[in-house]
């Protein structure tokens, strides 16, 4: 809670009467006000008042709300719903009231699921949120939603934690003092709008769009600006250049045999990433020699999860990427471009790529990354047109965004007006421009020229601190709203919980701006949008749309247009010897999730760094600059300087430094505060690259990587951990591909195998499609109540993740191959951990699971020593929040999973709680558990469908089918541990002209 | 006084007992200081006891911090789940081996030179086992539940999991501790009776009389005593081999490269005797000086202990060689890399080479009689060996675990302040017990020494001793 000075108009708070409080709360009613006035509630008098008036509801204001108390509170508040107006004297013997009539649908112990959505960069990804007795604990993708198809990203999974973050903004602030919604609504005056402006993030929401339209119509002078660091300006501008109008271009990977990606991490970034990931992975899945797969040519600056799957990969500086696109367009005759082939591209490989595209007219696809300049996007549209891909692998739609525009230009125009003193009122909805805006604009200073600045956000962030008003924004799981997916499909987002810390949605704010009743709820505002649009039975529509999580038939109309691209000059190579590329962080994005511990501790793909960002450079550049890992390097550009730690990243383009944004926050909350360095100081979110000078600085900065950075180091002999080969090698040896079993494995055991009569659970992980995106890691963390440990503990190797994504490189430092291997407990049939435990705390169950009995564990840690996969995690300290040290964050815990105390070993359980639930259900219905009924958290989240789980006793189950694949192998099978988790060898599909022989096994 | 001591130096001897020792003289030298008034306790004892007590305080603070905060105060991590506590456990339990070997094995082999050093060597054993035995308990994630390793009837209906070597450990150590205490105590009974009879202090009389269990010195008592002592010796002798073998099983039974090795048990036993004799010498050399026991703990004893140290040290070095050979001969890439990592790995190569220097090279001077006869040289070599044996356990436990099968799970090990404070503090526990022992109990088995003196005086010296003395020279000046 914030330290709030006493309210100025009440010099002596002791005299604060109920009447005065009521006066202050004028304009609010019912339960609405006290949630928004936590800080007010901190005064003794108000606490007393609250205790008297609402003895139960006062409870959650205390810092340490325990789960039990919360459930009591929940029960009481449900039971007392509607009675809140009645004063109830404090009971000396506090009894809670049980359900007299149980609320409909609520069965204790059984969660409910609700469809809703999360937006990133304005675009919706559908969710199914799991709610335990009114408490959301987990999100999964909504399989019916086109932007999710059942998958989620790592970031999405972690946002459940943010819901309960006690450091979220909890009160309306006016110049730092607590105020009320009523006061805010009363004080706001847009005038005729000519001296006012609204700044939003990317808007796709039909309701926001309607409200803005109405607002702009009512106040003709009002300006609406957008600034979203996660928005791709160049995508909009490139499409506009190519098509002469605003369109949304949607790639379709399902139909593409050959994909060329110009820096597009299409499975991990941008609108539709989860849908693209699924479609792309379906074309890469190989089970036997009969299967075929697509081919991915990747040209990128910094290794991306998608790039890790590339069959051929070019590591190029940004201007070379543009050059490559121009050369490709020129060669294909797509555009009048005569750019020479950049030096970093092998002409033979280029020829093969051109040949590959040419021979796959209409079945190929070229995509450009969000950070590529508009010219590259325009060229890519032209190339796709030439290849006849429009209508086949690329479709064009009406724009999904409410107002497609360059956010960079929009913000610059806004700041110019602010600095010219043309604005009296600025309303910032959701964005945090003080942190994310280009540093040269000095947004914080510009805000000083505007007399009334209103900021709405989840946190009292940098912008909130500079603003005269701050309104707490509701979390997406507490909000009624709507948003559109990459293809335009609309989701009506429903809340799962009353705003936990109070707060208002952007719709409520816009409604107040428009002079609407401040008490109109977001629910009514969203409904009224749709009431105007739906003919016929609105209630039926509403119920169905909210229930399904997607409005049927709301996709953007397809347009039958083709690009017409004249001569395009791509940006030329900059003079600078060194360039800086700023990208949103894979976990905390532009910094909006900086205060989320799960995301801060999530090992980033490739580097496995946690709790920091680092200047990522190639080995050659490091050598040139005399830098080593963890050295500090001073980066300067245009007179601004940032000193960042160095991390050498194999596969990074030479002479390019990548720095992830979102770090270096000065007002993020104590988790995200001052973690890493602020990349936005040097470059904007929408710039492709900037020239920088790098000077080695003194001192070192320890970086917490969860994997030793010597996976490229020679280990004496090959360890066949990651097994990989090519499609051709598979076709050459369809029965027994040598790369899958490079060493003979003699199965030997003294005893007979145990026979499982019921179920025998097993898992396969298809390495061919694993991008290392981390979705499984956070999903597991959320499902299984896995605590975070902090940077110091990660530094000594005590991170707790039950599933980790191992990162291996093969080949040389400059052009390595990447392999990701998700590694969790393998549930060995002959588990080495079991016989060494002196108390029998880890045992085999009747369905083949290797189970951990936390209560029995005394913590000898022998099991961990004897585990060849090192997948057991030990609670060296009290990492989890237990009753004594619990904060609101513990409310995010899954009640079906034990919270572990210190001194106890833990590990992957194959989501045994999910198996149990399915087993109970099946037993009640007197049947076996069906295939696909148990979906583990990691499996459910995986956008690439790399993980298959099921009953290996069922001959028709999907997992049995994958286990029968010739590519199936067990890691360290030579140890005769007989793991239940097995892997499908990584298969690549290099161009025949470039393939240079076998690649049995990994150096790793 | 039988001991010819003086500021100018003293007469050293190579006999198992100095010439002309009498019962009275032995009593004067050994028992009188034990019974002396508190005020007459020598300064060196107070200093040593004070230091030990301070270190014991460090130990207790470390334990309190450990139990209130958690295992995380140490440097243990994933993958190095066992670190300094287990290293120290193995180190201390190794030290606890010489005592039983000296008392039991040498008694059975009728080596008369064991007599003067067996008492304090046994005490050392017991105290080392006490210190060592606490480590596995403190090492647990939840130390207060250590009794779950015991097979006791309980309402959970749960029993220990007997396939685990850790459970074997528990029985091995507790058996060893109880047999060692019993053996030591039985050996003490006639001496306790002597103390009882010699004291005129009421408190001491009650104490020693209680402990002496009514010893009356009758022929029957002596006869039974001798029989019991011999039987116990026969019982404890196998334990010398079994305890450290069992501890070696903790490693050998696992499948960790570098641990899964059949040579572990014998090699651990040899290492334990090696470390044990080093510790015997570290304690005996200052002790004989401080308590003026040069005629009872003679150079002959030091010489013999040094020879045993040399022999077991060579076995240990052979063990190192076999480990490396095995790694290569196995053809298993993980074993080979483990060996490489121990010997040449970037992080901890120094530990391996230091231990070779300490355990392999530093003992080589023991081939020379002049070195074996020099208390100072022996003292220094013994300290080097103790450090070397600690490093050996460091390499086996920690360095091995840093890099096993999957490259992705490789890690490093860095010990913390609390690792060291618990280790240094454990010397306080050991030292406190040891100083109390030398102050309150006879640190030399006086009854046995008197037998020896009697034999020496009345039955003449045997020809072997005579010949030996002629060969080495009658006496040597220290």
Interface residues (C-beta under 8 A of the other chain):
Chain A: X707 X708 X710 X711 X715 X716 X717 X718 X719 X721 X793 X796 X797 X798 X804 X806 X807 X808 X821 X823 X832 X835 X836 X837 X838 X839 X840 X856 X857 X858 X859 X860 X861 X862 X864 X865 X866 X868 X869 X870 X872 X873 X874 X875 X876 X877 X878 X901 X902 X903 X904 X905 X971 X972 X975 X1004
Chain B: X69 X70 X71 X72 X75 X76 X77 X78 X79 X80 X81 X82 X136 X139 X140 X141 X142 X145 X146 X148 X149 X158 X159 X160 X161 X163 X164 X165 X166 X167 X170 X250 X253 X254 X255 X256 X333 X334 X336 X337 X340 X401 X404 X405 X406 X407 X408 X409 X410 X411 X412 X414
